[in-house]
Amino acid sequence: MDVLSSDDDSIIEVVENKIQVKKLYSKIDNCLAQREKLVIEMRYGLLDGKPKTQREIAKLLGISRSYVSRIEKRALKKLFKELNNVNK
């Protein structure tokens, strides 16, 4: 049997998506250190819609690309923990 989506389903998905995005931005503001926040915002284009490479971020911040990678990895782990309530 084929499943057809209705406009109601689309509206619910849009609202749920917006709620998740607000939750993510809140966690970014509350649980990340300033440098971690900056790296995540630049890396995923959260400020201007234009994602930057680790090399571009490293050049802007005057640090190595590998250090940007470590900061990004640490920040993503923190966000994952916060968003999934894995605080044990």
N, C-alpha and C positions, 0 to 999 in steps of 0.2 A: 504494500500500500504506500502510495506517495504521501509525503507530508508537505503541506503547503503552509508557508508562513503568512501570518496576517499582519496588518499594520500595528495591532496591539502588541504582538511579539517584538516588533522592531522598536517600538517606543519603550518597552520594558528593557530591552537590551541597551538602548541609548542611555536611559536613566541609570541603569546599573553600571555602565561604563563610566559615566560622569562621576558617580559616587566613588568608584575605585580610583579614578584619577585624582580626585580631591584627597582621598585617603593617602595616596602615594605622595603627593606634594606635601601634605602635613607631616608625614614620616620623614621626608627629606629635610624639612625645616627643623624638626624636633630631635632627631636622633643622630644626625651626621655632624661631624666637625666642619668648620668653615671650608677648609681645603677640600675635604671629601665632597661636600655639597657642590662646590665650584667645579670640580672635575666631573661629577655626574651630570650637572647641568650643561656643561660644554660638550661632553662626550655624546650625550643623547639629544642635543639641540633643544633643551627645555627652555632656554632663554630666548633664542631667536629662530628656532625651527631648523637650524643648520647644524647637524652633528659635526664634531671635529674629530680628527684622528688623534691618537695618543701622541704622535710626534708634534702635531700642531699645538696641542695643549702644553706639552713639555716646553716648547719654544716660548709660548706666551708666559708660562710661569717660571721659566728659567731653571727647570729641573730636568732630569733624564726621563726618557720615554719609559724605561723600566720602572722608575719610581711612580710615574703616572699610572702604570699598569697595577702596581701594588696598591696604590690609593684607591683605584677603581674597584679592584677585587675586594678590598676590605669594606668599602662603602656598600657594595652590592650584598655582601654577607650580612652586614648590619640591617639593611633594608629587608632582606629575606626573613631574617629572624623577627623583626618588628611586625612585618605584614602577616606572618604565619604564627605569631604568638608562641615562638619556640624558646621563650625565655625561661630556662631551667638552670 
